[in-house]
Amino acid sequence: MTRVKTTIELPDALADEARALAHEHGTTLRELVVEGLRSEVERRRRPPAPVDFHFPTARGEGLAVAAEDVLATSYGLPR
């Protein structure tokens, strides 16, 4: 596997915490960063989970839900 050498800027506290975590687990900061970046890339490429939404009805006479509620539920927005 080829590698690219790059430089990134991290907040000091995060870098310290990551180094300590890598040391606790017997690995390197580089390996921890590679593992974390790989995991995040895979997570973001996964399709989103389907929204479990059922249209409520009133006495079977059609939809009893506002369009704003459908959009809020579909996109996880506050109502």
N, CA, C and O atoms as a GROMACS GRO file, in nm:
protein
  316
    1MET      N    1   0.085  -0.117   0.000
    1MET     CA    2   0.000   0.000   0.000
    1MET      C    3   0.089   0.124   0.000
    1MET      O    4   0.180   0.136   0.082
    2THR      N    5   0.062   0.214  -0.092
    2THR     CA    6   0.139   0.338  -0.094
    2THR      C    7   0.083   0.433   0.011
    2THR      O    8  -0.034   0.423   0.050
    3ARG      N    9   0.166   0.524   0.056
    3ARG     CA   10   0.126   0.618   0.160
    3ARG      C   11   0.158   0.759   0.116
    3ARG      O   12   0.252   0.782   0.040
    4VAL      N   13   0.079   0.852   0.164
    4VAL     CA   14   0.099   0.994   0.139
    4VAL      C   15   0.132   1.058   0.272
    4VAL      O   16   0.060   1.041   0.370
    5LYS      N   17   0.240   1.132   0.274
    5LYS     CA   18   0.278   1.203   0.396
    5LYS      C   19   0.208   1.338   0.392
    5LYS      O   20   0.216   1.411   0.293
    6THR      N   21   0.139   1.372   0.500
    6THR     CA   22   0.066   1.498   0.506
    6THR      C   23   0.076   1.557   0.645
    6THR      O   24   0.114   1.488   0.740
    7THR      N   25   0.042   1.682   0.657
    7THR     CA   26   0.044   1.750   0.786
    7THR      C   27  -0.096   1.800   0.816
    7THR      O   28  -0.162   1.858   0.730
    8ILE      N   29  -0.142   1.777   0.938
    8ILE     CA   30  -0.271   1.829   0.981
    8ILE      C   31  -0.253   1.903   1.112
    8ILE      O   32  -0.162   1.872   1.190
    9GLU      N   33  -0.339   1.999   1.137
    9GLU     CA   34  -0.335   2.072   1.263
    9GLU      C   35  -0.448   2.020   1.352
    9GLU      O   36  -0.563   2.013   1.309
   10LEU      N   37  -0.414   1.985   1.475
   10LEU     CA   38  -0.511   1.936   1.572
   10LEU      C   39  -0.509   2.026   1.694
   10LEU      O   40  -0.406   2.085   1.726
   11PRO      N   41  -0.622   2.039   1.762
   11PRO     CA   42  -0.619   2.109   1.890
   11PRO      C   43  -0.525   2.034   1.986
   11PRO      O   44  -0.522   1.911   1.986
   12ASP      N   45  -0.449   2.109   2.065
   12ASP     CA   46  -0.351   2.048   2.156
   12ASP      C   47  -0.413   1.941   2.244
   12ASP      O   48  -0.357   1.832   2.260
   13ALA      N   49  -0.529   1.971   2.303
   13ALA     CA   50  -0.592   1.876   2.395
   13ALA      C   51  -0.630   1.746   2.324
   13ALA      O   52  -0.613   1.638   2.379
   14LEU      N   53  -0.681   1.758   2.201
   14LEU     CA   54  -0.717   1.638   2.125
   14LEU      C   55  -0.594   1.556   2.090
   14LEU      O   56  -0.596   1.433   2.102
   15ALA      N   57  -0.487   1.621   2.049
   15ALA     CA   58  -0.363   1.550   2.016
   15ALA      C   59  -0.308   1.478   2.139
   15ALA      O   60  -0.265   1.363   2.129
   16ASP      N   61  -0.311   1.545   2.254
   16ASP     CA   62  -0.263   1.481   2.378
   16ASP      C   63  -0.348   1.361   2.414
   16ASP      O   64  -0.296   1.255   2.451
   17GLU      N   65  -0.480   1.376   2.402
   17GLU     CA   66  -0.571   1.266   2.435
   17GLU      C   67  -0.551   1.149   2.338
   17GLU      O   68  -0.552   1.033   2.380
   18ALA      N   69  -0.532   1.179   2.211
   18ALA     CA   70  -0.512   1.074   2.111
   18ALA      C   71  -0.380   1.001   2.134
   18ALA      O   72  -0.375   0.878   2.123
   19ARG      N   73  -0.275   1.075   2.164
   19ARG     CA   74  -0.145   1.010   2.193
   19ARG      C   75  -0.158   0.916   2.314
   19ARG      O   76  -0.108   0.804   2.312
   20ALA      N   77  -0.225   0.964   2.419
   20ALA     CA   78  -0.243   0.882   2.540
   20ALA      C   79  -0.324   0.757   2.508
   20ALA      O   80  -0.290   0.648   2.554
   21LEU      N   81  -0.430   0.773   2.431
   21LEU     CA   82  -0.513   0.658   2.394
   21LEU      C   83  -0.434   0.557   2.311
   21LEU      O   84  -0.443   0.437   2.334
   22ALA      N   85  -0.358   0.606   2.216
   22ALA     CA   86  -0.275   0.517   2.134
   22ALA      C   87  -0.177   0.440   2.222
   22ALA      O   88  -0.158   0.320   2.205
   23HIS      N   89  -0.114   0.511   2.315
   23HIS     CA   90  -0.018   0.447   2.406
   23HIS      C   91  -0.087   0.340   2.491
   23HIS      O   92  -0.034   0.230   2.508
   24GLU      N   93  -0.205   0.372   2.544
   24GLU     CA   94  -0.280   0.276   2.627
   24GLU      C   95  -0.313   0.148   2.549
   24GLU      O   96  -0.318   0.040   2.607
   25HIS      N   97  -0.334   0.162   2.420
   25HIS     CA   98  -0.372   0.047   2.338
   25HIS      C   99  -0.256  -0.012   2.260
   25HIS      O  100  -0.275  -0.096   2.173
   26GLY      N  101  -0.135   0.032   2.291
   26GLY     CA  102  -0.017  -0.026   2.228
   26GLY      C  103  -0.007  -0.002   2.079
   26GLY      O  104   0.039  -0.088   2.005
   27THR      N  105  -0.050   0.114   2.035
   27THR     CA  106  -0.044   0.147   1.894
   27THR      C  107   0.019   0.286   1.878
   27THR      O  108   0.062   0.346   1.976
   28THR      N  109   0.023   0.334   1.758
   28THR     CA  110   0.082   0.466   1.733
   28THR      C  111  -0.029   0.567   1.704
   28THR      O  112  -0.142   0.531   1.671
   29LEU      N  113   0.007   0.693   1.717
   29LEU     CA  114  -0.088   0.799   1.682
   29LEU      C  115  -0.125   0.788   1.535
   29LEU      O  116  -0.242   0.806   1.499
   30ARG      N  117  -0.027   0.757   1.450
   30ARG     CA  118  -0.055   0.742   1.307
   30ARG      C  119  -0.160   0.634   1.282
   30ARG      O  120  -0.254   0.656   1.206
   31GLU      N  121  -0.143   0.519   1.346
   31GLU     CA  122  -0.239   0.409   1.328
   31GLU      C  123  -0.378   0.447   1.381
   31GLU      O  124  -0.479   0.412   1.321
   32LEU      N  125  -0.382   0.518   1.492
   32LEU     CA  126  -0.509   0.563   1.548
   32LEU      C  127  -0.579   0.658   1.451
   32LEU      O  128  -0.700   0.648   1.429
   33VAL      N  129  -0.504   0.750   1.392
   33VAL     CA  130  -0.561   0.845   1.295
   33VAL      C  131  -0.608   0.771   1.170
   33VAL      O  132  -0.717   0.800   1.121
   34VAL      N  133  -0.530   0.679   1.119
   34VAL     CA  134  -0.569   0.602   1.001
   34VAL      C  135  -0.698   0.525   1.028
   34VAL      O  136  -0.790   0.526   0.947
   35GLU      N  137  -0.704   0.457   1.142
   35GLU     CA  138  -0.822   0.379   1.178
   35GLU      C  139  -0.945   0.470   1.192
   35GLU      O  140  -1.053   0.437   1.142
   36GLY      N  141  -0.928   0.584   1.259
   36GLY     CA  142  -1.040   0.676   1.277
   36GLY      C  143  -1.087   0.736   1.146
   36GLY      O  144  -1.207   0.748   1.123
   37LEU      N  145  -0.994   0.775   1.061
   37LEU     CA  146  -1.029   0.835   0.932
   37LEU      C  147  -1.098   0.732   0.843
   37LEU      O  148  -1.197   0.764   0.777
   38ARG      N  149  -1.047   0.610   0.841
   38ARG     CA  150  -1.108   0.504   0.762
   38ARG      C  151  -1.252   0.478   0.809
   38ARG      O  152  -1.343   0.464   0.728
   39SER      N  153  -1.270   0.471   0.940
   39SER     CA  154  -1.403   0.448   0.997
   39SER      C  155  -1.500   0.561   0.960
   39SER      O  156  -1.615   0.534   0.925
   40GLU      N  157  -1.454   0.684   0.967
   40GLU     CA  158  -1.540   0.798   0.934
   40GLU      C  159  -1.574   0.802   0.786
   40GLU      O  160  -1.688   0.834   0.750
   41VAL      N  161  -1.479   0.772   0.700
   41VAL     CA  162  -1.507   0.768   0.556
   41VAL      C  163  -1.612   0.661   0.526
   41VAL      O  164  -1.705   0.687   0.450
   42GLU      N  165  -1.598   0.543   0.584
   42GLU     CA  166  -1.695   0.436   0.563
   42GLU      C  167  -1.832   0.476   0.616
   42GLU      O  168  -1.933   0.450   0.550
   43ARG      N  169  -1.838   0.539   0.734
   43ARG     CA  170  -1.966   0.580   0.793
   43ARG      C  171  -2.037   0.681   0.704
   43ARG      O  172  -2.158   0.671   0.684
   44ARG      N  173  -1.964   0.775   0.651
   44ARG     CA  174  -2.026   0.879   0.568
   44ARG      C  175  -2.068   0.828   0.431
   44ARG      O  176  -2.151   0.890   0.365
   45ARG      N  177  -2.011   0.717   0.387
   45ARG     CA  178  -2.049   0.661   0.257
   45ARG      C  179  -2.171   0.570   0.266
   45ARG      O  180  -2.234   0.540   0.165
   46ARG      N  181  -2.205   0.527   0.388
   46ARG     CA  182  -2.322   0.441   0.405
   46ARG      C  183  -2.449   0.521   0.377
   46ARG      O  184  -2.458   0.638   0.415
   47PRO      N  185  -2.547   0.458   0.312
   47PRO     CA  186  -2.673   0.530   0.293
   47PRO      C  187  -2.742   0.551   0.428
   47PRO      O  188  -2.727   0.468   0.518
   48PRO      N  189  -2.816   0.659   0.442
   48PRO     CA  190  -2.883   0.684   0.570
   48PRO      C  191  -2.988   0.578   0.597
   48PRO      O  192  -3.045   0.519   0.505
   49ALA      N  193  -3.013   0.554   0.724
   49ALA     CA  194  -3.116   0.457   0.763
   49ALA      C  195  -3.252   0.512   0.722
   49ALA      O  196  -3.277   0.632   0.730
   50PRO      N  197  -3.341   0.423   0.677
   50PRO     CA  198  -3.474   0.471   0.638
   50PRO      C  199  -3.549   0.526   0.760
   50PRO      O  200  -3.532   0.479   0.872
   51VAL      N  201  -3.632   0.625   0.734
   51VAL     CA  202  -3.712   0.685   0.840
   51VAL      C  203  -3.836   0.601   0.859
   51VAL      O  204  -3.908   0.573   0.763
   52ASP      N  205  -3.863   0.561   0.982
   52ASP     CA  206  -3.982   0.483   1.014
   52ASP      C  207  -4.096   0.580   1.040
   52ASP      O  208  -4.113   0.629   1.152
   53PHE      N  209  -4.174   0.609   0.937
   53PHE     CA  210  -4.281   0.707   0.950
   53PHE      C  211  -4.408   0.651   0.890
   53PHE      O  212  -4.408   0.602   0.777
   54HIS      N  213  -4.516   0.658   0.964
   54HIS     CA  214  -4.647   0.613   0.916
   54HIS      C  215  -4.739   0.734   0.912
   54HIS      O  216  -4.745   0.812   1.007
   55PHE      N  217  -4.810   0.750   0.802
   55PHE     CA  218  -4.903   0.861   0.790
   55PHE      C  219  -5.025   0.835   0.878
   55PHE      O  220  -5.099   0.740   0.854
   56PRO      N  221  -5.047   0.920   0.978
   56PRO     CA  222  -5.166   0.901   1.062
   56PRO      C  223  -5.292   0.944   0.987
   56PRO      O  224  -5.290   1.039   0.908
   57THR      N  225  -5.400   0.874   1.011
   57THR     CA  226  -5.527   0.911   0.951
   57THR      C  227  -5.632   0.925   1.060
   57THR      O  228  -5.615   0.873   1.170
   58ALA      N  229  -5.738   0.995   1.029
   58ALA     CA  230  -5.848   1.014   1.123
   58ALA      C  231  -5.971   0.945   1.066
   58ALA      O  232  -6.023   0.986   0.962
   59ARG      N  233  -6.018   0.842   1.132
   59ARG     CA  234  -6.136   0.765   1.092
   59ARG      C  235  -6.131   0.723   0.945
   59ARG      O  236  -6.235   0.708   0.880
   60GLY      N  237  -6.010   0.703   0.895
   60GLY     CA  238  -5.996   0.655   0.758
   60GLY      C  239  -6.040   0.755   0.653
   60GLY      O  240  -6.066   0.716   0.539
   61GLU      N  241  -6.047   0.883   0.689
   61GLU     CA  242  -6.095   0.984   0.595
   61GLU      C  243  -5.981   1.067   0.536
   61GLU      O  244  -5.999   1.185   0.505
   62GLY      N  245  -5.866   1.007   0.520
   62GLY     CA  246  -5.755   1.078   0.459
   62GLY      C  247  -5.648   1.116   0.559
   62GLY      O  248  -5.657   1.083   0.678
   63LEU      N  249  -5.548   1.184   0.511
   63LEU     CA  250  -5.435   1.220   0.595
   63LEU      C  251  -5.475   1.326   0.696
   63LEU      O  252  -5.550   1.418   0.666
   64ALA      N  253  -5.422   1.310   0.818
   64ALA     CA  254  -5.447   1.408   0.924
   64ALA      C  255  -5.313   1.459   0.975
   64ALA      O  256  -5.290   1.465   1.096
   65VAL      N  257  -5.227   1.494   0.883
   65VAL     CA  258  -5.094   1.540   0.921
   65VAL      C  259  -5.056   1.658   0.832
   65VAL      O  260  -5.083   1.659   0.712
   66ALA      N  261  -4.994   1.756   0.894
   66ALA     CA  262  -4.953   1.875   0.819
   66ALA      C  263  -4.825   1.844   0.740
   66ALA      O  264  -4.743   1.763   0.781
   67ALA      N  265  -4.811   1.910   0.628
   67ALA     CA  266  -4.692   1.890   0.546
   67ALA      C  267  -4.565   1.923   0.623
   67ALA      O  268  -4.462   1.859   0.604
   68GLU      N  269  -4.572   2.023   0.712
   68GLU     CA  270  -4.456   2.061   0.794
   68GLU      C  271  -4.411   1.945   0.883
   68GLU      O  272  -4.292   1.924   0.904
   69ASP      N  273  -4.510   1.868   0.936
   69ASP     CA  274  -4.477   1.753   1.020
   69ASP      C  275  -4.409   1.643   0.940
   69ASP      O  276  -4.317   1.578   0.988
   70VAL      N  277  -4.455   1.622   0.819
   70VAL     CA  278  -4.394   1.520   0.732
   70VAL      C  279  -4.249   1.558   0.703
   70VAL      O  280  -4.160   1.474   0.713
   71LEU      N  281  -4.227   1.683   0.666
   71LEU     CA  282  -4.091   1.728   0.636
   71LEU      C  283  -4.002   1.722   0.759
   71LEU      O  284  -3.887   1.678   0.750
   72ALA      N  285  -4.053   1.766   0.873
   72ALA     CA  286  -3.974   1.764   0.996
   72ALA      C  287  -3.934   1.622   1.033
   72ALA      O  288  -3.819   1.597   1.069
   73THR      N  289  -4.029   1.529   1.024
   73THR     CA  290  -3.999   1.390   1.058
   73THR      C  291  -3.903   1.329   0.957
   73THR      O  292  -3.811   1.257   0.995
   74SER      N  293  -3.924   1.357   0.830
   74SER     CA  294  -3.839   1.300   0.725
   74SER      C  295  -3.694   1.344   0.736
   74SER      O  296  -3.602   1.265   0.710
   75TYR      N  297  -3.673   1.469   0.775
   75TYR     CA  298  -3.538   1.524   0.780
   75TYR      C  299  -3.484   1.539   0.921
   75TYR      O  300  -3.378   1.598   0.941
   76GLY      N  301  -3.557   1.486   1.020
   76GLY     CA  302  -3.509   1.492   1.158
   76GLY      C  303  -3.504   1.633   1.213
   76GLY      O  304  -3.418   1.664   1.296
   77LEU      N  305  -3.594   1.719   1.169
   77LEU     CA  306  -3.596   1.858   1.215
   77LEU      C  307  -3.687   1.872   1.336
   77LEU      O  308  -3.779   1.793   1.354
   78PRO      N  309  -3.662   1.973   1.420
   78PRO     CA  310  -3.753   1.995   1.534
   78PRO      C  311  -3.888   2.045   1.484
   78PRO      O  312  -3.897   2.112   1.380
   79ARG      N  313  -3.991   2.013   1.559
   79ARG     CA  314  -4.126   2.060   1.521
   79ARG      C  315  -4.172   2.166   1.616
   79ARG      O  316  -4.282   2.219   1.601
   0.00000   0.00000   0.00000
